[in-house]
Amino acid sequence: MSGHRSHFRNVRFFDEANPDVVLGGLVQNGSITERNFLTMLDIVFVTTAPIRVSAKDTGKVVSMVGTRLDVRDYLVSCEDEIQVSDEPWVHRITSHSVSGREDAFRDGIRARDNKCVISGRVHRNPHIWTSFEAAHVFPLEKESLWIQFNYGQPLDPVCRDPTSPRCVSDQLLRWHFRQSVLANMRGAGEPAFEHDFLPGMDMMKEIREKPLAQERLELELSYRLRQVV
């Protein structure tokens, strides 16, 4: 079911000057540190002075340390006004394997990496790829932005050699990180598009009745046209 991303949050943050209004939040799955949290808040907020973040119940101050962030509510204060960033979030859809072109992408990633390049988990069964998924970090239907921002060659997740033409673009990864923070932490979060349509469902009807219907249809059309160009 499509909707906003705030339903499962276990960390929320508020403006200390208006502590009853939620400014955003996130899901702490155990990997987010206090340093990570502060870095993310620097993306969510626009201020002219440093912010101070403290636990809403205990007053404990969040610091730039590698300690695991506690699951609770937090207050954000600043000597100046705190504004939530209005930086645009680029809407995207899930890439589906619907053609030989996408199959070639998936098979090439599997042959090259043979593991999850995020967790390091090695794939051992050549016939079963359950829980391993090849994904486009940059949305294919936004190719014009790739060209506009000059992100260079396609991303190779396992290549960190700066002399290689297929080196991972740090600029691209920073962009992707900012986009993830804006989509998931700011306000109620951006709408999460439905993509797991059950057999017999009217896909067009479902899209039309959900948020951002026009843009979703444009993204779906753009993605499918790529398969025949």
C-alpha positions as a Python dict, from the first residue, in 0.01 Angstrom:
ca = {
    (1, 'M'): (0, 0, 0),
    (2, 'S'): (135, 340, -91),
    (3, 'G'): (158, 620, 163),
    (4, 'H'): (400, 830, 360),
    (5, 'R'): (711, 693, 526),
    (6, 'S'): (643, 805, 884),
    (7, 'H'): (432, 510, 999),
    (8, 'F'): (718, 297, 1131),
    (9, 'R'): (943, 570, 1271),
    (10, 'N'): (1079, 514, 1619),
    (11, 'V'): (1283, 837, 1633),
    (12, 'R'): (1120, 1180, 1598),
    (13, 'F'): (1252, 1534, 1629),
    (14, 'F'): (1084, 1863, 1720),
    (15, 'D'): (1170, 2233, 1726),
    (16, 'E'): (1240, 2318, 2091),
    (17, 'A'): (1054, 2648, 2040),
    (18, 'N'): (744, 2454, 1931),
    (19, 'P'): (779, 2109, 2092),
    (20, 'D'): (434, 1978, 1997),
    (21, 'V'): (495, 1986, 1620),
    (22, 'V'): (687, 1696, 1467),
    (23, 'L'): (947, 1816, 1214),
    (24, 'G'): (1046, 1468, 1100),
    (25, 'G'): (1195, 1140, 1206),
    (26, 'L'): (1353, 813, 1103),
    (27, 'V'): (1361, 439, 1164),
    (28, 'Q'): (1649, 338, 1391),
    (29, 'N'): (1736, -18, 1295),
    (30, 'G'): (2051, -25, 1506),
    (31, 'S'): (2301, 116, 1255),
    (32, 'I'): (2249, 492, 1299),
    (33, 'T'): (2492, 670, 1529),
    (34, 'E'): (2464, 1010, 1694),
    (35, 'R'): (2712, 1143, 1436),
    (36, 'N'): (2497, 1005, 1153),
    (37, 'F'): (2189, 1168, 1304),
    (38, 'L'): (2349, 1512, 1328),
    (39, 'T'): (2482, 1484, 973),
    (40, 'M'): (2135, 1401, 846),
    (41, 'L'): (1977, 1689, 1036),
    (42, 'D'): (2219, 1928, 865),
    (43, 'I'): (2051, 1822, 539),
    (44, 'V'): (1695, 1847, 673),
    (45, 'F'): (1736, 2193, 829),
    (46, 'V'): (1851, 2530, 701),
    (47, 'T'): (2002, 2749, 975),
    (48, 'T'): (2255, 3029, 1005),
    (49, 'A'): (2394, 2897, 1334),
    (50, 'P'): (2483, 2551, 1470),
    (51, 'I'): (2197, 2339, 1603),
    (52, 'R'): (2181, 2166, 1941),
    (53, 'V'): (1998, 1834, 1970),
    (54, 'S'): (1890, 1680, 2300),
    (55, 'A'): (1663, 1398, 2417),
    (56, 'K'): (1313, 1530, 2483),
    (57, 'D'): (1269, 1333, 2806),
    (58, 'T'): (1616, 1330, 2964),
    (59, 'G'): (1788, 1634, 2811),
    (60, 'K'): (2089, 1424, 2708),
    (61, 'V'): (2278, 1610, 2433),
    (62, 'V'): (2350, 1433, 2103),
    (63, 'S'): (2718, 1462, 2005),
    (64, 'M'): (2938, 1390, 1703),
    (65, 'V'): (3033, 1046, 1833),
    (66, 'G'): (2997, 691, 1704),
    (67, 'T'): (2758, 590, 1982),
    (68, 'R'): (2433, 426, 1871),
    (69, 'L'): (2147, 676, 1861),
    (70, 'D'): (1882, 600, 2124),
    (71, 'V'): (1524, 536, 2016),
    (72, 'R'): (1329, 834, 2153),
    (73, 'D'): (1209, 1186, 2072),
    (74, 'Y'): (1454, 1475, 2036),
    (75, 'L'): (1441, 1854, 2057),
    (76, 'V'): (1635, 2070, 1811),
    (77, 'S'): (1736, 2421, 1918),
    (78, 'C'): (1930, 2703, 1753),
    (79, 'E'): (2016, 3061, 1832),
    (80, 'D'): (1852, 3155, 1503),
    (81, 'E'): (1533, 3041, 1330),
    (82, 'I'): (1512, 2676, 1227),
    (83, 'Q'): (1374, 2618, 880),
    (84, 'V'): (1303, 2285, 714),
    (85, 'S'): (1485, 2257, 382),
    (86, 'D'): (1276, 2290, 67),
    (87, 'E'): (1542, 2121, -149),
    (88, 'P'): (1358, 1921, -418),
    (89, 'W'): (1333, 1545, -391),
    (90, 'V'): (1351, 1363, -724),
    (91, 'H'): (1060, 1121, -746),
    (92, 'R'): (1143, 775, -873),
    (93, 'I'): (988, 436, -928),
    (94, 'T'): (1117, 84, -872),
    (95, 'S'): (1310, -57, -1167),
    (96, 'H'): (1142, -374, -1290),
    (97, 'S'): (1306, -654, -1486),
    (98, 'V'): (1070, -654, -1784),
    (99, 'S'): (1308, -686, -2079),
    (100, 'G'): (1631, -841, -2195),
    (101, 'R'): (1799, -507, -2129),
    (102, 'E'): (1715, -521, -1758),
    (103, 'D'): (1802, -891, -1741),
    (104, 'A'): (2145, -810, -1885),
    (105, 'F'): (2196, -542, -1621),
    (106, 'R'): (2102, -782, -1342),
    (107, 'D'): (2311, -1070, -1476),
    (108, 'G'): (2611, -842, -1525),
    (109, 'I'): (2591, -717, -1165),
    (110, 'R'): (2566, -1074, -1035),
    (111, 'A'): (2866, -1191, -1238),
    (112, 'R'): (3078, -892, -1139),
    (113, 'D'): (3004, -868, -765),
    (114, 'N'): (2885, -1214, -649),
    (115, 'K'): (2797, -1055, -315),
    (116, 'C'): (2605, -776, -149),
    (117, 'V'): (2834, -473, -185),
    (118, 'I'): (2667, -304, 114),
    (119, 'S'): (2670, -579, 379),
    (120, 'G'): (2957, -781, 230),
    (121, 'R'): (2748, -1099, 239),
    (122, 'V'): (2888, -1340, -22),
    (123, 'H'): (2655, -1525, -258),
    (124, 'R'): (2731, -1897, -255),
    (125, 'N'): (2453, -2069, -454),
    (126, 'P'): (2479, -2000, -829),
    (127, 'H'): (2112, -2087, -883),
    (128, 'I'): (1941, -1903, -595),
    (129, 'W'): (1962, -1526, -561),
    (130, 'T'): (1694, -1476, -296),
    (131, 'S'): (1761, -1157, -90),
    (132, 'F'): (2014, -1031, -347),
    (133, 'E'): (1886, -754, -572),
    (134, 'A'): (2058, -551, -841),
    (135, 'A'): (1944, -190, -814),
    (136, 'H'): (1995, 135, -999),
    (137, 'V'): (2130, 393, -752),
    (138, 'F'): (2028, 667, -994),
    (139, 'P'): (1674, 651, -1144),
    (140, 'L'): (1691, 561, -1511),
    (141, 'E'): (1394, 782, -1594),
    (142, 'K'): (1592, 1088, -1470),
    (143, 'E'): (1878, 1052, -1716),
    (144, 'S'): (1858, 1425, -1797),
    (145, 'L'): (1964, 1506, -1440),
    (146, 'W'): (2261, 1268, -1471),
    (147, 'I'): (2375, 1465, -1774),
    (148, 'Q'): (2298, 1803, -1615),
    (149, 'F'): (2506, 1734, -1303),
    (150, 'N'): (2782, 1554, -1497),
    (151, 'Y'): (2789, 1239, -1284),
    (152, 'G'): (3013, 1067, -1536),
    (153, 'Q'): (3030, 697, -1610),
    (154, 'P'): (2768, 449, -1478),
    (155, 'L'): (2823, 346, -1116),
    (156, 'D'): (3038, 43, -1038),
    (157, 'P'): (2974, -41, -669),
    (158, 'V'): (3297, -237, -621),
    (159, 'C'): (3539, -4, -798),
    (160, 'R'): (3714, 259, -586),
    (161, 'D'): (4015, 317, -810),
    (162, 'P'): (4014, 694, -886),
    (163, 'T'): (4215, 632, -1204),
    (164, 'S'): (3947, 403, -1347),
    (165, 'P'): (3685, 552, -1583),
    (166, 'R'): (3428, 335, -1401),
    (167, 'C'): (3523, 457, -1055),
    (168, 'V'): (3238, 517, -812),
    (169, 'S'): (3138, 883, -832),
    (170, 'D'): (3157, 1030, -481),
    (171, 'Q'): (2947, 1322, -600),
    (172, 'L'): (2675, 1082, -713),
    (173, 'L'): (2677, 893, -383),
    (174, 'R'): (2650, 1220, -187),
    (175, 'W'): (2353, 1320, -402),
    (176, 'H'): (2188, 983, -339),
    (177, 'F'): (2246, 1015, 36),
    (178, 'R'): (2088, 1363, 42),
    (179, 'Q'): (1792, 1238, -157),
    (180, 'S'): (1742, 947, 85),
    (181, 'V'): (1749, 1179, 386),
    (182, 'L'): (1502, 1423, 230),
    (183, 'A'): (1264, 1148, 125),
    (184, 'N'): (1261, 961, 455),
    (185, 'M'): (1329, 1214, 733),
    (186, 'R'): (1176, 1546, 634),
    (187, 'G'): (824, 1608, 762),
    (188, 'A'): (595, 1310, 710),
    (189, 'G'): (828, 1180, 440),
    (190, 'E'): (762, 1161, 69),
    (191, 'P'): (487, 936, -72),
    (192, 'A'): (603, 577, -124),
    (193, 'F'): (474, 457, -459),
    (194, 'E'): (292, 124, -476),
    (195, 'H'): (477, -119, -702),
    (196, 'D'): (367, -465, -583),
    (197, 'F'): (42, -493, -776),
    (198, 'L'): (-150, -815, -714),
    (199, 'P'): (-290, -1018, -1006),
    (200, 'G'): (-618, -872, -1123),
    (201, 'M'): (-557, -526, -977),
    (202, 'D'): (-631, -224, -1198),
    (203, 'M'): (-285, -67, -1201),
    (204, 'M'): (-396, 253, -1372),
    (205, 'K'): (-684, 302, -1128),
    (206, 'E'): (-452, 248, -830),
    (207, 'I'): (-203, 504, -962),
    (208, 'R'): (-470, 765, -1041),
    (209, 'E'): (-614, 745, -688),
    (210, 'K'): (-280, 784, -510),
    (211, 'P'): (-67, 1097, -444),
    (212, 'L'): (133, 1249, -731),
    (213, 'A'): (-66, 1051, -986),
    (214, 'Q'): (36, 1261, -1288),
    (215, 'E'): (408, 1248, -1209),
    (216, 'R'): (387, 875, -1134),
    (217, 'L'): (229, 812, -1474),
    (218, 'E'): (500, 1020, -1643),
    (219, 'L'): (771, 821, -1463),
    (220, 'E'): (615, 488, -1559),
    (221, 'L'): (585, 598, -1923),
    (222, 'S'): (942, 729, -1932),
    (223, 'Y'): (1075, 406, -1781),
    (224, 'R'): (890, 183, -2027),
    (225, 'L'): (995, 389, -2326),
    (226, 'R'): (1356, 325, -2231),
    (227, 'Q'): (1297, -42, -2299),
    (228, 'V'): (1221, 21, -2667),
    (229, 'V'): (1463, 305, -2744),
}
